[in-house]
């Protein structure tokens, strides 16, 4: 093969938490022997890391950064993803986007492993831009589509977001706040603008650098990208709240169904949609129990105590491993495996 279509991949946003997780997953896959190029924003350039067992330095984006790459994986911030989209396309690379920068692009393909099966739409390996869903967006869209055979009328979801979605700075602030509170000290709030430790929140402080409402709208956009054509999008309501945990997305959902069903039948539909189901006699999945797992876990559905046709779902997923794994599987599928 010529250089342009050689076995080279670029991880843009390599210093981000997701970028680091993605590198680990790719190094354990069929791409382990490929030429890895690690790039990021200016303030991360020069960071010493490793790739393929060898020392590597994260570089800044320059002219020709994406030249010769078969795949460009976009991680990091949405703004950084948008900055990389044009040059990556000009280089002829296939773009696998985790930043959601390409969600508004009509030519970008919304993707998670079961999207074709659940929507009934065939996907082409000739696509050049794929938008890989977050664990939350994948969970909500998959659950709505899984419940379509039992006439889903309404799905209300409350999702709990960990501080790792704000990157290393978010983790560091939660660590610092926890230590300060336990020492009876005033807490710093540079990232979240409010006390994030030991606190559930519907929004962050106005002086913080994170916007929970914007995060919610981004997950909502992922869900819409898949459900709009199915007619289910209007049936879904989604709210995002801050949870004072480092890693792992959890959610609670209530579904109103028009068709009479039972726990066994609902469980079968969830398994067919590739949820990992946990029995009602076992401990429910949590942000701790799903660490390092590549699936979205669900507790067996529970019927509402009063409302007929209403069912409760509780789920959890590793917010870094799930999208990283899915992105790797996408690249493997594009390679024909």
C-alpha positions as CSV (number, residue, x, y, z in Angstrom):
1,X,0.0,0.0,0.0
2,X,1.1,3.6,-0.5
3,X,1.8,5.8,2.4
4,X,-1.6,7.5,2.4
5,X,-3.4,4.3,3.0
6,X,-0.8,2.6,5.1
7,X,-1.3,1.2,8.5
8,X,-1.2,4.5,10.4
9,X,-3.7,5.9,12.8
10,X,-3.9,9.2,14.6
11,X,-5.4,9.8,18.1
12,X,-6.2,13.5,18.3
13,X,-6.8,14.5,21.9
14,X,-4.4,11.8,23.1
15,X,-3.8,13.4,26.5
16,X,-7.5,13.3,27.4
17,X,-8.9,10.6,29.6
18,X,-10.8,9.1,26.7
19,X,-7.8,9.4,24.4
20,X,-5.7,7.5,26.9
21,X,-8.3,4.8,27.3
22,X,-8.7,4.5,23.5
23,X,-4.9,4.0,23.1
24,X,-5.0,1.2,25.6
25,X,-7.9,-0.6,23.8
26,X,-6.3,-0.1,20.4
27,X,-3.0,-1.5,21.6
28,X,-4.8,-4.7,22.7
29,X,-6.5,-5.1,19.3
30,X,-5.6,-6.0,15.8
31,X,-4.2,-2.4,15.4
32,X,-1.4,-3.0,18.0
33,X,1.3,-3.2,15.3
34,X,0.1,-0.1,13.4
35,X,1.9,3.2,13.4
36,X,0.4,5.4,16.2
37,X,0.6,9.1,16.0
38,X,-0.5,11.0,19.1
39,X,-1.5,14.6,18.9
40,X,-3.4,17.2,21.0
41,X,-3.9,20.8,21.8
42,X,-0.9,23.1,22.3
43,X,-0.9,22.9,26.1
44,X,-0.5,19.1,26.0
45,X,2.2,19.0,23.3
46,X,5.5,17.6,24.4
47,X,4.0,15.3,27.0
48,X,6.0,12.0,27.2
49,X,3.9,8.9,27.0
50,X,4.2,5.5,25.2
51,X,2.5,3.8,22.3
52,X,3.0,0.2,21.2
53,X,5.4,-0.3,24.1
54,X,7.7,2.4,23.0
55,X,8.3,6.0,24.2
56,X,6.2,8.6,22.3
57,X,5.7,12.3,22.5
58,X,2.3,13.9,22.1
59,X,2.6,16.5,19.3
60,X,0.6,19.6,18.4
61,X,-1.6,19.8,15.3
62,X,0.4,20.9,12.3
63,X,0.0,20.9,8.5
64,X,0.4,17.3,7.4
65,X,-0.4,15.9,10.9
66,X,-3.1,13.6,9.4
67,X,-1.3,12.8,6.1
68,X,-0.9,9.1,5.6
69,X,-3.4,8.1,8.3
70,X,-6.1,5.6,7.5
71,X,-8.0,6.4,10.7
72,X,-8.2,9.6,12.7
73,X,-9.8,9.1,16.2
74,X,-11.1,12.5,17.5
75,X,-11.2,12.7,21.3
76,X,-11.0,15.7,23.7
77,X,-13.2,18.7,23.6
78,X,-15.9,19.5,21.0
79,X,-14.1,22.6,19.9
80,X,-10.9,20.6,19.4
81,X,-12.8,18.0,17.4
82,X,-14.2,20.7,15.1
83,X,-10.7,22.1,14.5
84,X,-9.5,18.7,13.4
85,X,-12.4,17.7,11.2
86,X,-11.4,19.7,8.1
87,X,-7.7,18.7,8.0
88,X,-8.5,15.1,8.6
89,X,-11.0,15.1,5.7
90,X,-8.5,16.8,3.4
91,X,-6.0,14.1,4.3
92,X,-8.5,11.4,3.1
93,X,-8.6,9.7,6.5
94,X,-11.7,7.9,7.9
95,X,-12.8,9.9,10.9
96,X,-14.0,8.2,14.1
97,X,-15.3,11.0,16.2
98,X,-15.9,10.8,19.9
99,X,-16.2,14.6,20.5
100,X,-19.6,14.8,18.8
101,X,-18.3,17.6,16.6
102,X,-19.7,15.8,13.6
103,X,-23.2,15.1,15.0
104,X,-24.6,18.0,13.0
105,X,-23.0,16.8,9.8
106,X,-25.6,15.0,7.6
107,X,-22.9,12.9,6.1
108,X,-21.6,11.6,9.5
109,X,-22.9,8.2,10.5
110,X,-24.2,7.9,14.1
111,X,-22.6,4.7,15.5
112,X,-22.6,2.2,18.3
113,X,-22.3,-1.6,17.8
114,X,-26.1,-2.5,17.5
115,X,-27.3,0.6,15.7
116,X,-27.9,-1.1,12.4
117,X,-29.7,-4.0,13.9
118,X,-31.9,-1.9,16.2
119,X,-32.8,0.7,13.5
120,X,-33.0,-1.7,10.6
121,X,-30.7,0.5,8.5
122,X,-27.8,-0.9,6.7
123,X,-24.4,0.8,7.1
124,X,-21.8,1.1,4.5
125,X,-18.1,0.5,5.1
126,X,-17.5,3.3,2.6
127,X,-18.5,6.0,5.1
128,X,-15.8,8.5,5.9
129,X,-17.1,10.1,9.1
130,X,-18.6,8.2,12.0
131,X,-19.9,9.7,15.3
132,X,-19.3,7.3,18.1
133,X,-21.9,7.7,20.9
134,X,-21.2,8.2,24.5
135,X,-22.2,5.5,26.9
136,X,-25.2,7.5,28.0
137,X,-26.4,8.3,24.5
138,X,-26.0,4.7,23.5
139,X,-27.9,3.4,26.5
140,X,-30.9,5.7,26.1
141,X,-31.2,5.2,22.3
142,X,-30.7,1.4,22.6
143,X,-33.3,1.1,25.4
144,X,-35.9,3.1,23.4
145,X,-35.4,1.0,20.4
146,X,-35.4,-2.2,22.4
147,X,-38.8,-1.3,23.8
148,X,-40.4,-0.6,20.4
149,X,-41.9,-4.1,20.1
150,X,-43.9,-3.5,23.3
151,X,-45.2,-0.1,22.1
152,X,-43.1,2.3,23.9
153,X,-45.2,5.4,24.7
154,X,-42.9,7.3,27.0
155,X,-39.4,6.9,28.3
156,X,-38.2,9.3,31.1
157,X,-34.5,9.0,31.9
158,X,-32.4,10.7,34.6
159,X,-28.7,10.2,33.9
160,X,-26.0,10.7,36.5
161,X,-22.7,12.1,35.1
162,X,-19.3,11.5,36.8
163,X,-16.7,14.2,37.1
164,X,-14.4,12.4,34.6
165,X,-16.6,13.8,31.9
166,X,-14.8,17.1,32.8
167,X,-11.4,15.5,32.3
168,X,-8.5,15.3,34.6
169,X,-9.3,18.8,36.0
170,X,-12.7,17.5,37.1
171,X,-11.2,14.5,38.9
172,X,-8.6,16.7,40.6
173,X,-11.2,19.1,41.8
174,X,-13.4,16.4,43.3
175,X,-10.3,14.9,45.0
176,X,-9.3,18.2,46.4
177,X,-12.8,19.2,47.5
178,X,-13.3,15.8,49.2
179,X,-10.0,16.2,51.2
180,X,-10.8,19.8,52.1
181,X,-14.3,19.0,53.3
182,X,-13.1,16.1,55.4
183,X,-10.5,18.5,56.9
184,X,-13.2,21.2,57.5
185,X,-11.6,23.6,55.0
186,X,-13.3,25.8,52.5
187,X,-13.4,24.2,49.1
188,X,-12.1,25.5,45.8
189,X,-14.6,25.5,42.8
190,X,-12.6,26.6,39.8
191,X,-13.9,23.8,37.5
192,X,-17.5,23.3,38.7
193,X,-18.2,26.7,40.4
194,X,-19.8,24.9,43.3
195,X,-19.2,22.1,45.8
196,X,-19.2,19.0,43.6
197,X,-18.1,16.6,46.4
198,X,-20.8,14.8,48.4
199,X,-23.4,16.6,46.3
200,X,-26.0,15.8,43.6
201,X,-26.6,18.8,41.4
202,X,-29.0,19.7,38.5
203,X,-26.5,22.4,37.3
204,X,-23.0,23.8,38.1
205,X,-22.2,27.2,39.4
206,X,-22.1,30.2,37.0
207,X,-18.4,30.8,37.6
208,X,-17.4,27.3,36.8
209,X,-15.9,26.0,33.6
210,X,-18.4,23.2,33.1
211,X,-21.9,23.5,31.7
212,X,-24.2,20.6,32.7
213,X,-27.0,21.8,30.6
214,X,-24.8,21.8,27.5
215,X,-23.7,18.3,28.3
216,X,-27.3,17.2,28.5
217,X,-28.2,18.8,25.2
218,X,-25.2,16.9,23.6
219,X,-26.4,13.6,24.8
220,X,-29.9,14.5,23.7
221,X,-28.6,15.3,20.2
222,X,-27.0,11.8,20.1
223,X,-30.3,10.2,20.9
224,X,-32.2,12.3,18.4
225,X,-29.7,11.4,15.6
226,X,-30.8,7.7,16.0
227,X,-34.4,8.0,17.0
228,X,-35.7,10.8,14.8
229,X,-36.5,8.6,11.8
230,X,-38.0,5.9,14.0
231,X,-40.7,8.2,15.4
232,X,-39.5,7.5,18.9
233,X,-37.6,10.7,19.6
234,X,-40.6,12.6,20.9
235,X,-41.3,9.8,23.4
236,X,-38.0,10.3,25.2
237,X,-37.4,12.8,28.0
238,X,-33.8,13.1,29.3
239,X,-32.3,14.9,32.3
240,X,-28.7,15.0,33.3
241,X,-27.5,15.5,36.9
242,X,-24.0,15.6,38.4
243,X,-23.0,12.7,40.6
244,X,-20.1,13.1,43.0
245,X,-18.2,10.0,41.6
246,X,-15.0,9.8,39.6
247,X,-16.0,7.3,36.9
248,X,-19.0,5.5,35.6
249,X,-22.3,6.7,34.2
250,X,-25.5,5.4,35.8
251,X,-29.2,6.1,35.0
252,X,-32.7,5.5,36.1
253,X,-35.5,5.2,33.5
254,X,-39.2,4.7,33.6
255,X,-41.0,3.4,30.5
256,X,-44.7,3.5,29.8
257,X,-45.6,0.6,27.5
258,X,-48.8,0.2,25.5
259,X,-48.5,-3.6,25.1
260,X,-49.0,-5.9,28.1
261,X,-45.7,-7.7,28.9
262,X,-43.7,-9.2,31.8
263,X,-40.3,-9.1,33.2
264,X,-39.0,-12.1,31.3
265,X,-40.1,-10.8,27.9
266,X,-38.7,-7.4,28.7
267,X,-35.4,-8.9,29.8
268,X,-35.2,-10.9,26.6
269,X,-35.7,-7.7,24.5
270,X,-32.9,-6.0,26.5
271,X,-30.5,-8.9,26.0
272,X,-31.3,-8.9,22.2
273,X,-30.2,-5.2,22.3
274,X,-26.9,-6.3,23.8
275,X,-27.5,-5.0,27.3
276,X,-25.9,-7.1,30.0
277,X,-28.7,-8.0,32.4
278,X,-28.2,-8.5,36.1
279,X,-30.7,-10.6,38.0
280,X,-33.0,-9.1,40.6
281,X,-31.4,-11.2,43.3
282,X,-27.9,-9.9,42.5
283,X,-26.5,-6.5,43.5
284,X,-27.6,-3.9,41.0
285,X,-25.0,-2.6,38.6
286,X,-23.1,0.5,39.8
287,X,-20.5,2.9,38.6
288,X,-18.0,0.8,40.6
289,X,-19.1,-2.7,39.4
290,X,-18.9,-1.8,35.7
291,X,-15.4,-0.3,35.8
292,X,-13.4,-1.7,32.8
293,X,-16.5,-3.4,31.2
294,X,-17.3,-2.8,27.6
295,X,-21.1,-3.3,27.9
296,X,-24.0,-1.3,29.3
297,X,-25.4,-3.2,32.3
298,X,-29.1,-3.2,33.3
299,X,-30.8,-4.5,36.4
300,X,-33.8,-6.7,35.5
301,X,-36.8,-4.4,34.8
302,X,-39.2,-3.8,37.7
303,X,-42.9,-3.2,37.3
304,X,-44.2,0.1,38.9
305,X,-46.0,-0.6,42.1
306,X,-49.1,1.4,41.1
307,X,-49.1,2.4,37.4
308,X,-50.1,-0.4,35.0
309,X,-47.8,-0.7,32.0
310,X,-45.0,1.3,33.7
311,X,-41.6,-0.3,34.1
312,X,-38.4,0.9,35.9
313,X,-34.9,0.3,34.6
314,X,-31.6,0.9,36.3
315,X,-28.4,0.9,34.3
316,X,-24.6,1.6,34.5
317,X,-21.7,1.8,32.2
318,X,-18.0,2.7,32.2
319,X,-18.1,6.1,30.6
320,X,-14.6,5.7,29.1
321,X,-14.2,2.0,28.3
322,X,-17.6,1.7,26.5
323,X,-17.0,4.4,23.8
324,X,-13.3,3.5,23.4
325,X,-14.2,-0.2,22.9
326,X,-17.0,0.7,20.5
327,X,-14.7,3.0,18.5
328,X,-12.1,0.2,18.2
329,X,-14.8,-2.3,17.1
330,X,-16.0,0.2,14.5
331,X,-12.5,0.4,13.0
332,X,-12.2,-3.4,13.0
333,X,-15.6,-3.6,11.2
334,X,-14.4,-1.1,8.6
335,X,-11.3,-3.3,8.1
336,X,-13.6,-6.2,7.3
337,X,-13.5,-8.1,10.6
